[in-house]
Amino acid sequence: MTVSPTVRRRRLAAELRRLRARSEVTQQQAASHLGCTQAKIGRFETAKRSPSVGDVSALLDFYGVESAEREQLINLARDARKRGWWHSYSDVLPEWYETYVGLEAEASSIHTYESEAIPGLLQTREYAYAITRSTLIRANDAEIGRRVDLRIQRQERVTGDDPLELWAVVGEAALRRRVGGDGVLRRQLEHMLKLGELPNVTLQVMPLDAGAHPAQAGPFVILRYSNHIDPDVVYLETHVGGLYLERENELTNYARMMDHLRAHAVDPEGSVDFIQQRIGEL
């Protein structure tokens, strides 16, 4: 669950960019050596395509990479072309979201803000089914069931043997929206409290009376990685696709936004009381 070909592909792309720059070779020159188009080299270096082991070997020859570093990169190329566990859900997994699942699979921490719904990594199966059925109005029961199965399997990143650190700020509206009815929502909130007891999970509630805040434009997820080679990424989701932000100024902006939310939301201890009070109302 914690080894992701998506992350490996991004790491390989960063290394190929670094090595080409170090050898003072242009993309066009690299393409000529490989006998391909410059666009293909560009896709390798932006992780939009996984190069074959042969392509990587030929590029390393051209860049003059020594044996020790070369072996590591060849192994990285092999890992980048493997299939992640989520590929078994390709029938219901859009390509743009497949990238997110792959990034999540090896993240060391996730900081997220959700305003209208409980974050997917904290959802019960029945809550996940109810909200998926409501949002995917054209999906049949089989597709909804498969998507829910995928979401539940993703939650091993929180509860499994090598869990990531999850810090979630959840809007009060998500605690009040009766997804699936009172019973489903009550059990969902009880489940949140149980997960909040885990040492790797921190929960905060952003109350409605807290006033305006920087994240009113919508939810976001910040994914961070323990390996310094793997760049952090911000994920924004819409109904038609996902947006991935990796520029330093973008990451800084969302990190500051998350700091602001954590400072103005109810503290973790008070958030437990807040959620318990909401459960008592149901």
N, C-alpha and C positions, 0 to 999 in steps of 0.2 A: 504493500500500500504506500510505502514511503520512498520508493524509487520510481521516478517519473521520466519516461522518454521525452516528454515535453520540456522539462527542465534541462535534461541532457542536451536536447537540440538547441536550446537557447544558450547553454554554456559553450557548446561547440561553435555556434555562430560567433560568439564574442571572441573566442580564441582564434578563429580563422581571420576575423577582422584585425586582431592585434598582431598576429604573425605576418599578415600581408603588409600592414603598415610598417612593422619592424624591418621587413626586407625591402621596403621602399618600392613595392610593386603596385601597379594600378589594377583595378578590377578588369580592365580590358586586357592587360598583359596576362593576368591569371586565366582569363577566359581563352585567350589564344593558346596558352600552354595546355589547357584542358581540352581544347577543341570544341568549345561550347560558346554560348552567347554571354555577354556581360550581364544580362538580366538573370541568368542562372546563378552566376557567382553572387549577385545581389540577393537572390532568394536564400542562398546558403548562409550569407552573412546577416540576414535579418530573421533567421529561423523559420522562414515560410516554407522551406523545403529541407528535408534531411538528405545530405549528400551520401552517396554510397561510400563504402570503405575504400574502394578503388579511387574514387574522386579525391577523397581526403588524403590518401597516400600520395597521389600525384601532386596535389597542392603542397604537401609537406616537403616533398622532394624539391619543388620549385622554390619554396621559401627557405630551404636549407636548414630544416629542423633536425636536431640531433636525436640519437636513438632513444634515450630515456624519455624525453618529452614526447617523442614520436609514438612510443608504445601507449602512453597514457591517452593520447588523442585518438589513436586508432580504436582503443577500447571504448572511448567516449562515443565515437562514431557508431560503433556496433550497438551500444546502449540506446543511442538516439533513434535507431531504426526498429527497436523492439515495440511490441504492442503493450499498452497499459491495460490494467484490468477493466477499465471503463470501455474499451473497444467492443466488449460483448454487448454493450447497450447502444451501438452505433445506429440501430434501427430507430431509436427515439432521441438520439443525442445530436443536436445541430452542431455543425463543424465549429462555429464560433464559441459554443459552450464547451465543446470537447477540450478546447485550449484551456479554458478556466479550470475544468476538473483536473487536467494534467498539471497545471500550476499549483493547484491546491494540494495535490497528492504529495508534494515534497516540501511544502512551505514549513518553516519552523514556527511561524506565528501568523495569525490573522487578526487584524483589528478591523471591526466592521460597525457601520451604523445602518440600522433599519428603522424606518419610520412607521410603516403600515403593516408589517408582518413580522412574525417571529423568524429569526434567521434560520436558513435551511439546516445548518449543522445542529440546531437545537430542537428541531421539530419532531413531534411524535408521528407515527405512521398515519394515524387517522386525521390529524391536522394537515399533514402533507397532502393526503389524498383530497381533502376538502378544498384546500386552497389551489391545488393543481387543477381540479375539476372546474373550479370557478374561473381560473385565468386562461385555461386552454379550452375554449368553448367549442372547438371543432374536433377535439380529440375523443377517441372512443375509450371504453373502459380498459381495454387491454393496454393501450398506449399510456394511459394515466397510471395504471398499475406498474408498468415498466419504469416510468419516470420516478415514481415513488420508491421503487426498489433501489434505483440508482442513488437517490438522495439518502436513503437509510444506510446504504453501503458506504457512502462518503463519510458518514458520521464516525467511522472507525478512526478517522484522523483525530477525533476528539477523545474517544473512549478507549482506543486500542493501546497496544504495548508501547508505542513510540509516539505519544500524542503531541500535537502542536499546541502552542499557547493561543488561546482564544480570548479576545477581549471584545465584548459586544455591548454597544449602547443601543437600546431599543426604545423607540418612541412609545409614549403612553397609549397612543391610538392603537398600536398593535395589541396591547393588553385588553383593549375594550372591544375591538372588532370581533363579533361573534362568529368566527370562522367555524363552520360545522355545527353551530349551536352551543348552548351553555356547557353541556357536558364535555364536548370535545375541547372547548377552550379551557375549561377548568383543569382537565387532565393535562393539557399542554402546559399550562402555567405551573402545575405541580412538577411536571417533568423538567421544566426549566430550572426550578429551584434545586432539584436533585442534581442536575448537571453542574449547577453553580457551586456545589460543594466540592467538586473536583479541584485539585490544586492548580490545574492548568487553565481553568475557566474563570473569567471575571465578568460579571453582569452589572450593568447600570441601566436605570430607567431615566429617560428624558421626559419630564412631565410637561403636560400641555401648557401649564401656567409659567413655564420657564421663559417664555417670550421668544423673540426671534433669535436664530443662531445661523452660523455659516453654512450648515448642511441642509438647509431647507430646499435646495435644488434637487435633493434626492439621495437615496442610499448609495453607499460605496463600500468597497473592500480593499484593504491594504494587505498585500501578501509580502512577507519577508522571508529571507533564506539564511541559513547558517553559514553557507559557503559564500565567501566574499565575491567570488566570480559571478555568482548568480544575482543579477540585479533585482531589486525590489520592484513591485508592480502594483498599480492601482487599477481595480476593475470596476467599471460602471456598466450596468445592464439595462437594456430596454426590451420591449416586446419583440423587436426584430433583429437584435444582435447585441454583441458586447463590445465595449471599448476598453482598450488596454493602454494605460499611460505609464511611460518609463523614463521620461525626461526628468532631470534632477529638479527643475523648478516645479514640475507637476507633483512629484513625490513630496517635496518640501511643503507645498501648499496643502496637500491632503493630510500630511502628518500634523501640521499646525491645526488644521480643522479638527482632527481627531482629539488633539490635546485640549482644544476649546470645548468640545463636547464632553469629554471626561471631567473637565473642571466645572461645568455648569449642570451636568446631570446629577441625579441623586447618587450619593456615594454607594459603594457596593453593599454595605451593611444596611443602609436605609432602603436600598432597592429591594432587598429581601422582604423587608416589612411592607413596602409598596405592593409587591406582587402578592404577598400573603393577604393583604387587605382586599386586593382585587379578587382573589380566589373566594374570599368570604362573601363577596357580593353576588357570586354566581350560584 
